[in-house]
């Protein structure tokens, strides 16, 4: 599995635009592994997706980084109502420092 991750992307709209542009440029993404899933209701997911700089209570300092195989460790955040997903690599912060979409 591979994803294109953006650093300090402000929201889901920007993430989608950056991902679309990167695909157009032929970028292939980075391998990743899911450490856990966070399931949110639609309103919670929209709140999360409108501000990736906001600290999230479901993020801990242990989330993110790379595993021993060089894969990015991330949380898969799922909108339970729509199925939309965002990958989050916190790199030890309390907010989604790196975000990506599954390719």
Buried (B, 14 or more C-beta within 10 A) or exposed (E): EBBBBBEEBEBBEBBBEBBEEBBEEEEEBBBBEEBEEBEBEEEBBBEBBEEBEEEBEBBEEEBBEBEEEEBBBBBBBBBEEEEBBBBBBBBEBBBBBBBBBBE
